[in-house]
Amino acid sequence: MAAIGSLVFCVDCGNLLPSTRGSDRNTLRCECCGAENKDTGSKKIVTSSKPADFPSFLRQKLQSSVQNVVRHEIQTDSVVHEKCPKCGREEVTYTNVQLRGADEGSTVIYLCKCGNSWHENN
């Protein structure tokens, strides 16, 4: 019997045998010719690859233009003319977040400089 990785073939006819059961004493019966073959397939298969194994013109082009962004340095809020219910300030910042299901509207979170925050569901 010949084994290539986890594939085991019959010695008599070369047919692909049923999948291994993971035991050294397991015999695999060929469905084509009926011969019994000892299971010698690999019990554990490890595959690894590197990006260089699959060269890509696009990947090479993008490697020179990749931009690293630090999460806390991104400004995700905007200024809007909305009255703060606590202090009465006319200009507050807001941000949109998707807190509910994708088929529902987003939630707008307002934040005033006085520290007051409130939200509105769209």
C-alpha positions as MATLAB code, in Angstrom:
seq = 'MAAIGSLVFCVDCGNLLPSTRGSDRNTLRCECCGAENKDTGSKKIVTSSKPADFPSFLRQKLQSSVQNVVRHEIQTDSVVHEKCPKCGREEVTYTNVQLRGADEGSTVIYLCKCGNSWHENN';
ca = [
       0.000    0.000    0.000;
       1.213    3.484   -0.813;
       0.475    6.536    1.268;
       0.784   10.171    0.283;
       0.042   12.363    3.289;
      -3.347   11.233    4.545;
      -4.306    9.526    1.249;
      -3.837    5.741    1.241;
      -3.911    3.684   -1.971;
      -4.429   -0.063   -2.496;
      -1.263   -2.013   -3.341;
      -3.121   -4.401   -5.673;
      -5.186   -2.051   -7.819;
      -4.104    1.496   -6.855;
      -7.621    2.526   -5.824;
      -7.981    5.257   -3.196;
      -8.881    3.586    0.097;
     -11.450    4.865    2.610;
     -10.200    7.484    5.051;
      -7.957    6.422    7.897;
      -9.366    5.676   11.351;
      -6.196    6.816   13.109;
      -5.103    3.428   14.458;
      -1.834    1.656   13.556;
      -3.579   -1.750   13.609;
      -6.442   -0.589   11.434;
      -6.811   -2.349    8.087;
      -8.494   -0.676    5.179;
     -10.536   -2.804    2.767;
     -10.383   -1.801   -0.883;
     -13.877   -1.278   -2.291;
     -12.650   -2.022   -5.825;
     -10.707   -5.308   -5.498;
     -11.501   -6.332   -1.889;
      -7.840   -6.493   -0.775;
      -7.046   -5.679    2.831;
      -4.316   -3.073    3.306;
      -2.599   -1.912    6.457;
      -3.343    1.698    7.300;
      -0.060    3.605    6.890;
      -1.475    7.065    6.252;
      -0.225   10.032    8.225;
      -2.046   10.456   11.496;
      -1.147   14.128   11.690;
      -0.732   16.541    8.801;
       0.825   19.981    9.270;
       0.730   22.490    6.443;
       2.377   25.876    6.539;
       2.912   28.584    3.982;
       4.381   32.062    3.794;
       3.155   35.015    1.726;
       6.281   34.597   -0.423;
       5.047   31.107   -1.420;
       2.250   32.750   -3.414;
       3.777   35.773   -5.163;
       1.339   38.453   -6.158;
       1.923   41.647   -8.095;
      -0.881   43.340   -6.142;
       0.608   42.321   -2.753;
       4.022   43.668   -3.801;
       2.450   46.898   -4.951;
       0.464   47.349   -1.735;
       3.389   46.618    0.601;
       4.897   49.982   -0.216;
       1.651   51.862    0.441;
       0.403   50.189    3.634;
      -0.554   52.720    6.285;
      -0.362   51.835    9.967;
      -3.068   53.476   12.070;
      -3.149   53.673   15.844;
      -6.698   53.211   17.087;
      -6.743   56.128   19.520;
      -5.337   58.578   16.992;
      -8.318   58.282   14.627;
     -10.899   61.027   14.950;
     -14.295   59.386   14.501;
     -16.513   62.164   15.810;
     -17.896   65.252   14.083;
     -19.275   68.579   15.277;
     -23.003   69.288   14.936;
     -25.327   72.106   15.965;
     -27.356   70.293   18.612;
     -28.375   71.733   21.983;
     -27.024   69.971   25.063;
     -29.943   69.198   27.420;
     -27.709   69.687   30.488;
     -25.755   72.906   29.896;
     -27.485   74.368   26.805;
     -24.318   74.483   24.660;
     -25.294   74.744   20.976;
     -22.359   72.793   19.503;
     -21.627   69.171   20.451;
     -19.737   66.274   18.881;
     -21.370   63.074   17.666;
     -20.423   59.682   16.317;
     -22.436   56.952   14.579;
     -22.161   53.357   15.783;
     -23.962   50.191   14.718;
     -25.103   48.693   18.039;
     -28.165   46.820   16.795;
     -28.700   44.395   13.939;
     -27.398   45.196   10.467;
     -30.963   45.578    9.193;
     -31.714   48.284   11.802;
     -30.594   51.885   11.959;
     -27.424   53.121   13.598;
     -27.175   54.823   16.986;
     -25.964   58.432   17.177;
     -24.039   59.216   20.359;
     -23.749   62.910   21.265;
     -21.060   64.234   23.621;
     -20.907   67.738   25.026;
     -17.776   69.440   26.400;
     -19.490   69.576   29.797;
     -19.247   65.761   29.926;
     -22.908   65.054   29.226;
     -23.661   62.370   26.662;
     -26.884   61.022   25.210;
     -27.871   58.841   22.314;
     -30.509   58.708   19.629;
     -31.562   55.631   17.643;
     -32.052   56.206   13.918;
];
